[in-house]
């Protein structure tokens, strides 16, 4: 059984958004979105 790993993307510039979109397509199963700055 594989253990789940967390991926954290720091930065919301072009590269951060691009990485998030690619990862969202690859790992459609779970996507946790939380804004820690509010």
Buried (B, 14 or more C-beta within 10 A) or exposed (E): EEEEEEEEEEEEEEEEEEEBEEEEEEEEEEEEEEEEEE
